[in-house]
Amino acid sequence: MTVVRSGAASDVGRVRSVNQDLALRTPNLFAVADGMGGHVGGEVAAKVAVDTLRTVFARQSSTDALERAVSEANAAVWSQSQARNDLRGMGTTLTAAALVVGGDGRDMVALANVGDSRAYLYTAGRLTQITVDHSLAEEKVHYGELTEAEAAVHPHRHILTRALGVSSGVEVDLWELHLRTGDRLLLCSDGLTNEVPEPQIAQVLASVPDPAVVAEQLVRAANDSGGNDNITVLVVDVLVGDDDVATTDVIEPRRGSGGKGLPAAATATGLAAGVGAVSAGTVVVGTDPGLTGMTPSVSGAADPAGGGGELPAAPPTAAPPAQSPAQSPAEDGAPPVPRRAPPVRTETRSERRRRLGVPRRITFRVVGFAILLAAVVAAGYFLVRWYATDNWYVTTQNGELVVYQGRPGGLLGFDPKVVDRTGVKTSGVLAIHLRSLKSGVEEPSLKAARHYVATLQQEFFAQQLINNPPTTVPPPTTVPPTTAPPTPVTAFHMPGAATRAVV
Ligand code: MG
């Protein structure tokens, strides 16, 4: 016969506006869920998970039934998240403790965990974390990449590697515990453990007999330390336990990550003061089929009225379920050994894709980035090309004035090209211009360049006239003029230009 009483408290904290945590207290099933995702997704995920857990477990009380109930809770959350767009991506942690009859016919506690809510055992003045957080930081601790102290402040400590409702299936960590009189189980969300150090939690557990008061004090302590997250605490006290076992170090991880640590020994002392203070949720466990008919309570706060009074013990009415060799309990007192293969690190999606040689998926983000990059490159190309070609200059080539389009010497692969061979020889240009012409005289357009060449020609011929003034033809003297004497005219021809007259 096992008799327990429980108390719970939950609070939104001092930062969040909504409490997405949920505690479940029934006579034989206790759980804490910490929902996540979206505006309402976290609340929905936690409630769907807890409701499903309670309903499924009520059909049969056993460790296997608890595992099945957690799996069905996962399926229920996953199903709803797929059915409603506003709930897509929601999920929840779930840590559950169930009072069951073990394969040996003795009462025991089955413990299941997914996520980073935690279960602790407080026995003989010692607090031991049973569950292992399914977080990125804890994985690094597991593989020796971080110490516990480093993990406690690691930026990835909140990133979950496993949660309920985020995929169609989930791996559940399971333990079985034989609890002795005076032991205390603590289930809590990370809103407590991120704010309150374990020594302080242990001090409260050691000094406060009533589990409901313990829960309230721990929630208050988390709020006093910041209250950065929702806080939920559930305490289960063993008033009458399985004192046939010498110690409580019979924590047997049935599946999953194993325990954080095992208490060396437990005594029946320590919480004796609490035993007499039966006030809430006191039940006889696993021996009375009528227990399944008791009204369960889902509570977000301590319930001083409790879930029911103490019930008389009765012998088990059903034969213990058949055991497989893999499930047989330790009989020789040897240290507990995981009954199934130790967990392997879950392969990430990218690792799996690399291993299978699956090419990286092209997402809208990748396509968008490629288009943006192409646009930037194209814009840069056209800008440079425009700058390199929007220019003309006059220079000399093989003794002739030519007009180039482009920048003298070229720019970033855009070489200048000849667009006009003027036919004007360098000998037809004043010497003072030749030096600058060899370097190239820039003009803003082809028309301007041609005008510059024409100006050079005019200048040259004007200089020629100054240097060599034309001779005036005298009027004939032998023949008397019959008309007005002709005006003396000097004419010259400028190559490439209309004939001009100078009077
Ligand atoms: Mg939380």
Boltz pocket constraint, residues with backbone or C-beta under 6 A from the ligand:
constraints:
  - pocket:
      binder: B
      contacts: [[A, 34], [A, 35], [A, 189], [A, 190], [A, 191], [A, 229], [A, 230]]
      max_distance: 6.0
